[in-house]
Amino acid sequence: MNILGISAFYHDSAACIVRDGELVAAAQEERFTRKKHDHRFPQHAVDYCLREAGIDADKLDHVAFYDKPLLKFDRLLETYAAYAPAGFRSFVTAMPLWLRQKLHVPRELDRGLRGRYKGRYVFLEHHESHAASAFFPSPFAEAAILTLDGVGEWATGSYGIGRGNHIELTHELRFPHSLGLLYSAFTYFAGFKVNSGEYKLMGLAPFGEPRFADTILRNLVDLKPDGSFRMDMSYFNYCQGLTMTSRKFDALFEGPPRRPESRLTQREMDIAASIQVVTEEIMVRCARHVRRETGMRHLVMAGGVALNCVANARIARDGGFERIFIQPGAGDAGGAVGAALFVWHQLLERPRRVDGVRDLQSGSLLGPSFTTEEIRERLDGVGARYHHQADEAALLDIVADEIAAEKVVGHFAGRMEFGPRSLGARSIIGDARSSKMQSLMNLKTKFRESFRPFAPSVLREDAHEWFETGRDADSPYMLLIADVHPGKRVKVDTREISGLTGVDRLLKVVRSKVPAVTHVDYSARLQTVEPERNGRFYRLIKRFKEKTGCPVIINTSFNVRGEPIVCTPEDAYRCFMACNMDVLVLENFVLYKDEQPAAKQHAVDEYLAAFDLD
């Protein structure tokens, strides 16, 4: 039985195929269209999923959509009516798209499937899709469920229980009171793009002091012991306007919002630290309450807020649960997965097979892959110069040596990742021991802000020796942080940091034996790598360890700022040629920058200009 899951029309459109309960393929539309956070119907993703499954749309048994548009429209109309006439401009802006497309989802689905699917469509509620995406792929026979995001139809957060092949959400927090929108308001105020720059705010937080945390809790948020809260909406403008915050908000936080791309000041750093502290407190209170109310030993999470890996680590440590599982595509993209699995398990009443240990997400490596012949043909098509190395051991030797020589390496191998994190299949990698790599890769390879930290990928069996984790620590999807192990830290000369403020405290101070992945507070967003999930990527890091004694490398997404992660060999080659990357590995092909035909500067500029700054 083949079930197609779809999320679309808001942000991060995606599709997946579930066959007889197995997640066969999943991909986000942005990877194919090269438009970050693409919200349109995921035509390319749907076509890919059908190809991967080897079927046409007429062979689909069910098609599931991740939310209920009419309920969402109801919320929109009620909100505008409540704030009228203040929201008239926003109303006029939103209505045409709703009347043209969003209210006609069955018609859009028919069009996207080219009229070949003759069955009925299944529409789930938004948080129901999130909950299903978290529980059904998890390794747990039963677990508490917690979902937190901006807003679905009316819900902005929910909790409940999953048992066997059934989920039930029992409680919810409703719009306009939303942790996701609260965090996005501060993202906007700090000068970053909403629904894109939230992770920047999280990365900026360690540079600041949480001096506004009490201000937030005293004025903006009435927080209860169970994690529920109400917001004073007079400080916000997202219900009725085209901005997130109001002038009253400005007065509370020492002036107007930062202009995008202007210099970051200590104010923005302190604001980031403050809202991060508040977010963590809310999430931990929610988790503890859910633990008390459900009695469950395990927790699963989804929704965009579940991508806050710092808060996730707090929940793992202080939430009262033995283990947690977070859907790797926790945002709207993952709703496609949840919708399809909900149909299979809950509507069709098909059982789950779990062992309590391994999740059913297949390492989230669910996207396209390419054969040797396909890659060779495409490289020849662009006039690339390459070396083919059929022997994997020899290839790993070459790549490990390049990393150890402080070269920036683009690594493209196997199936593309599903979700916002690069997990070794579409990654830019480098030597975590290098003191210059953090700045080099941010400014000259990624073309992004210098404060942004890089994640470490570490052999799972060695993680506890390099980071403050247990021996059985498992963070395969880069959704948890851990501090660098005290034994791997380097004593910092106080004279060295005297007078340093802000970003300089990161860039000019070596804090550990892996400085390129050590944030200013000694934290690192960890990916644990193992042979079953990660295959060749694991073997590469293991070879690097054999040569250097270090089982840790830098792993960042294979893209430049504002660009979706690369999908095809052509995407990878264009990115390689447009930025300061030394080596490109495409499966068993190795390309060196200094051997390539010189890239014309105008072509490079055109490539970089194609992507909006995020």
N, C-alpha and C positions, 0 to 999 in steps of 0.2 A: 504494500500500500504506500502511495506517494502523497505527501502533504507538503504544500508550499506555504511558507510563512512570509509575510510582507509587513514592513514598516515604511511609512512614506508621508510626505507632505508637510513636515514640520522641520526636522533637521536629522541628518544622519540616516537617510533612507537605506534600507537593506533588504535582503531576501535570503531565505534558506530552504533547503530540502530535507525533510525527514522521511526516511524509508524504513518501514517496519520498526519504527522506534529509534532508529540510528540517525544521528545527525550527519548527513552525507556531505553537505556543502553549505557554506554561508559566506556572504561577502557584502560589503558596503558599496553603494553606488559611486561614492566619491573616488574610489580606487580606479574605476574605469573612465569616468568623465573628467577626472583631474580637477574637479571643483570641490574644494574642501567643504565638508558638512552638507553635501548636496541633498536637498530636500525633495527633489522631484521623484516621480514614480521610478522605482529602481529597475528600469528596463534592462540595462546591461547586467546587473546582478541577477535578475530573474533568468535571463538567457544563459548566463554562466551556470547557474544552479541546475537548470534543465539539461544543459550539455553534460555536466558532471554526472548527473543521474542517468544519462543516456535515454531521455524521454522527451516527447513533445508535450505541450500543455494539455492535449486531449487525453493524455494518460494520467493526469492528476486525479486523485480521488477526492481531495479536499484542498481548499485555499482558505487560509486564515489571515485576518488583518488584525493589527495589534491594538487598535482602540476603536471607540464608538464615536464617529464624527458628529452625530446628532446631539449626543450628550455634551460634547465639547462646544458645539455651537450654542446650545442652551446656556452654558456657563458664560460664553462670550456676550450673548445678548443681555443676560441678567446683570452682568458686571457693568456694561455700558449704560444700561438703564439706571443702575444704582448711582452712577457718577455723573449722569447727564445734568447739564449740557457739557461738562468739562471734557468728556471723552469723545466729542464729535469728530475732531480731526483724526484721531486714531481709528474710530469707527469707519469713517470714509475710506481710510487707507486699507483696512482689513477686508471690508465687505466684498469688493470685486473678486478676489481670489476665492473666497468662500462660495460665492454664488456661481462662479465659473467652474470650480474644481472640487473643493473640499467637501461640499455637500453631495457630491455625485461620485463617491468612491466606487460603488459597483460598476458604473460606466467606465471609470478610469481603469479598473481592474480588467474589465472586458477588453478594453482597447490594448492594454499592456500584454494581455495573453492572446491578442490577435483573434479574439472571438472563438478560440478553439476549446476553451474550457466551458463545459455545459452544466456544471454542477452549481450548487449554492455556495455563497460565501459565509464564513463564520467570522463574526466580529466580537472580539473580547474587549473588556475594559482595560485601559492603559496599565494600571497597576496590577491587574490580574496577569497581564503578559509579562511584566517585570517579575512578578512572583514566580510564575511558571518557568521563566528563563533561569532563575536562581535555583529553584528546588529540583526540577526534573533532571538537569545534568549533574547535580551534586552527587557525592558518594554516599549520602545518608538515606537510610530507610525512613527516618522521620527527623524533622527539624523545625525550629522556629523560622519564620520568614519576616524580614524587615525590608521595606522598599522606601526610598527617599529620592525625590527629584524636584524639578521645578513645578510642573503641574501636568496632570493627565486630563481627564474630563473635569472632575472637581477635586479629586484626591491629589494631595501633594506628598503624602506618606501613608503607609499602611503597615499593619502587621497581622500575622496569623500563623497557621500551622500547616505543614505538609506531612502527609503520612501515605506511604506506599505510592499509589498512583493518583492521589487526590490532594488538592490544595484548598484551603479556605481562609480568606481574609476576613477578620472579625472587627477590626478597628481601623479608622483612617483619620488623618488630618486633612482639612479642606482649604481650598483656595479662599482668600488670598494669602493665608498664612502658610509660608513655604520656606523650608530651609534652603532648597535649591535656589529660589529667587532671592532670598536674603543674601546668599553668597554671591550670586550674580550681580546684585546691586552694588556690592563692594568691589567686584571685578570691574564693573563699569566706572565706578568712582575713582578707582586707581588707574584708569586710562587704558584698560584692556578690553578686548572684544567679548561681549556676552555670548555664552554657549561655545566659547573657544578658548578664552584666556583664563578660565578659572584655575587651571593647573599652574599658570604663571603666578597667580596670587599665592597659591600654596607654596611654590618654590621661593617666593619673595619673603614669606613669613619669618624664617629664621634670622633674617637680617634686622628685624625690628623688635621692639618691645611692645607688649600688649597693653599699652597705656589707655587705649580706648575700650577695652573689654567691659569695664564697669559701665561706661557710657552706653554701650550697646544694650547691656542687660537692664540698665536703669530706664532707658528712654525708648528703645526700639522694640525690645522683645520682652514679653512677660512670660518667663520660663517656669514651668511647673516641675515638680520632682520626677514625674514620669516621662519627661522629655517633650511633652506637648507644650505648645506656646501660642501666644497671640501676638501679632505685630501691630504697632501703632502706624496705620497706613498713611497718616498725615506726613510722614517722612519719605514716602515712596510715591512713585508716579507711574508704575508699570500697569496699574489697572486702567488708567484713563489717558495716559500720555504716550509719547514716543521716546521717553527717557526712563531710566530705572529709579532715579532719586529726585527729590524735590529741593527747593531752595532752603527749606527748613532743615533738611539733611546737611546741606552745605554749611549752615551756621553751626551745626553740632560738631562738624569735623574740620574746622579751621579753614574754610574756603571752598571754592568750587571744585568740581572734578578735575583731575589731572588731564591735560590734553594728550591724546595718544601720541606716542613717539617722543614726547618731551622728556627732559631729564627727570629721573626718579629721585625723589627727595626722601628724607627720613620720615616725613609724614606718611607717605605711601607704604613704606616698610612697616611702620607701626600700625597702620590700618590693616595691612595684611596679617600681621601677627595677632592682632586683636580679634578679627573675625575668624581666624583659624582656631584660636582658643575657644571662642564661643561655639563654633561648629562642633569641635571635639566634645565639649561638655554636653551639648544637646544630643549628639549621637550616642555617647556613652550612657546618658540617662535613658534614652530610648531602649538601648540594648539591655540594660539592667532590668528595666520594666518588663520588656518582652520575656526575659529569662524568668522573672518571678511569675508572670501571668501564665506562661505556657508550660513551665517546668521542663522544657527541652534542654538537652545537653549540647546540641549543635545549632548553629545559626547559619542561614543563607541570606545573601543580600543582593540587591540590584537597584537600578535607578541611577541617574547621573551622579548623585551625591556619593554613591558607593565607589566612585573613582578617586575619592580623597584618601589616598593611601596612608597619610599620616593619621587621620581619624580612624581608619580601619585597623591600624596597628594598636591604637588605644583600645578599641573594642576587643581585639584579640587578647590584649593584656588585662583589661579591667572590666570587660563586659560580663564576665561570669560564665562564658561558654567554654567547653573543652576544645572545640574546633569550629572554624568558620569557613564557608565557601562563598566566594563572590563571583558572579557571572563576569567573565572577561570583557564581554561587550555590554557593560552594565547600563549604558545609556539607551537611547531610543533604538539603536541598531539591534540590540539584543532582544527587543520586543518581538522581532520577527521569529527568533528562535523560540521564545516563550509561547507565542501564539500557535506555532506548529506542534510543539510538544504537548500543549494543553489539549489540542484536538485528539492526538494519539492516545494519551494516557487517561485524561479525564472524561472527554466526551465519548470516546470509543471504548473506554474502560480496559485498556491494555496494560498489563503489569510492567513494573520497572524491575530491572535486574541490577542490583547494586551490591558492592562488597564492603562498604564502609571505609574503603581506603582510597580508591582511585575514582576521580570524576569521569564523566562521560562526554567531556568536551573535546577529546582528541587533541589535547594541547592547544586548542583553538587554532590549529593549523588546518583551515577549512576552505582556503581560497585556491585559485588556480596555480598550477605548476607547469613547467615547460620542459620538453625533451631536448636532448643534445642536438638533434637535427633542427628543431625549431630555433634554438638559440643561435646555432651556427648560421642559419639562413638569415636571421635578423641582424646579426653582427655584420655579415657580408653586405647586407643591404645598405648599411650606413657607413661602409668603408672602414670599419674598426679593425685594429690590429690586435691579435690575441694569440695566446698560447693554450693549446688544449692539453690537459693533463688527465688522462684516463685513470691513472692509479691514484686512489684516494689518499693512501698513506703519503705519497710524494706531494700531493696537493696540500694536505694539511701541514706538512713540513714547510712548504713555501709560505703559506699564509701565516703560520705561527711565527716564522722568522720576520716577516714584514711587520707584524704587530709589535714584536720585540724591538724592532728598529725604529719605533715611534712613527710608523706610517699610518695614515688614515685609510681604512679599508672598507669598501662597500661590499656587503655580503648578501648574496641573493641565491637561495637554495631551497628547494622543496616547495610546499604549498604555502601561500600567503596567509598571514595571520588574520583572524577575525577579531575586531575590537581595536581600540586606539593605541595599543602598545606593540612595538616591534619586539619579537621574541626570538630573533636569530635567523628567521627566514628572509626578512627584508630589513636588514639592520646595517648601520654604520658602526664599525667596531674599532677599538684601539687599545693601547696599553694603559691600564689603570694605574700603573706605577709611575707614569710620566707626570711631572709637575706642570708641563706646558700644554698638555692635551686638552684640558677643560676650556681654556681660553681659545686655543687654536680652533677647536672643533665648533665652538659656539660662534665665533666671530667670522671665521674664514670658510668654514664648511657648511654650517647650518644657517649663517647670516641672521643670527638671533641674538637676543639680549645676553650679555656676559654673565648675568647672575644665575642663569638657568643651570641646575645641576644635571649631571649625567647619571644614568643608572648602571649598577654593576650586574653582570651576569657571572654567577659563581657556580662551580660544581656543587651539587647539593650535599655530597658527602663531606665537603670541606667548609661549608657555609658557617658552621658553628665555631670554627677556628679563626675566621676573619670578621665575623659579625656577631652581635649579641643575639643569638638565636639558640634554640634547643638543638640537640643532635638530629632530631627528626623534623626540623623546620622545613616547611614546604611553601614556597611562594612562586609558583610556576608562571603566574600571569602578571607579575610586576605590580601587584596591588597592595603591597605591604611595605612599610619601611622597617629598617633595623639599624641600630647604631653600629659603627665600626667597633670591633672588639678592642678593649683597652690594651691588649697585648700588641696590637698592630698600630696603635697611635704613636705619634711622634711628639715628644715634648716641645712645646712652643715657647720660644724665648719671649718673655713679656716685652722686652725692648723691641722685638720685631713687630709686635702688633700695636705698640704705643702710638696713638694718634691716628690709627686706621679706623675708618668708619665705613658703613654700608658695604658695597660690593667688594671694595679693596680687601676687606677681611677674608674674603673667599679667594680672590685671585692671587694675593701676594703672600699667603701663608700656607706652608705645607703642614698638614695636620696628621697624616697617617702614611703608611707604606703604600696606600693606594689613593693618592691625593686627588686624582682625576675624578673619582666617584665619591669623595667625602665632602658632604655639604658643610657649611659653616658651623652647624650644630652637631657634627659628627654623624648625621643620619645619612642613609642611602636607601633609594627605592630599589628593592632587591628582586632579582629574578634568580631562582634556584633552577639549575639545569641538570637533567638526568637522561640516561640513554634511552629509556622507553618513550619519553615524550619528545625529546629533542634530537635524537639520532646524531646526524653529522655535526650539528652545532656543539653538542656535548663532546664529541670526539675531537673537535678543533680546540676547545678550551683545555681538554685533557692533554693534548699535545703541547699547547702553550705552557701548561704547568710543568710538563716533563722537561721542557727547555729552560724555564725560568724559575721554577719553584713556586710560582704564583698561579692560583686557580681562578683568578678574577680578571675579567676584561671589561672595558667600556662597551655598553650597548645602547645606542640611540637609534631613533627611527630613521629609515632611509628616505630622506626628503630634505628639502630646504624649507625655511620658514614660510608658512602659508600654503605649502604644497601638501596634498595627501601623500601618504606613504606609497612608494612605487609599487606597481602591480606587474608590469611586463618587462622583458629585457630591454625594450626600447626606452621605457621610462627610466630604468636604471642607468642606461648609457647616457641619456641626456643629462640626468642629474650629475653623474660622474664627471662629465665634460664641463658642466657649468659651475662647479665649485672646487674647492681646494681638497680634493680627494686624490690619494696617491695610487691606489690599487683598486680594481674592481674584480670581484670574483662572481661569475655567473655560472652556477653549478660547477662544472669541471673546466671552465674557461677562466684564464687569468689575463687581465688587461692592465697595462701600466700606463699612467698618464703621459709620461715623457715619450712613449712610443706612438701615441695617437696623432693623427693629422691635426694640426693646430686648429683649435676652435676659433671661429671668427667672433670677435668681441661683440658685434651687433647681435649675433645669434645667442650668445650668452645673456646679454642684456634683455633680449626678447623673451628668453626662457624665464628669467627671474621676474620679469614684469608681468608674467601671466598669472602670478599668484598674489592674491591680496594678503597684506600683512595681517597676521592673526594676533 
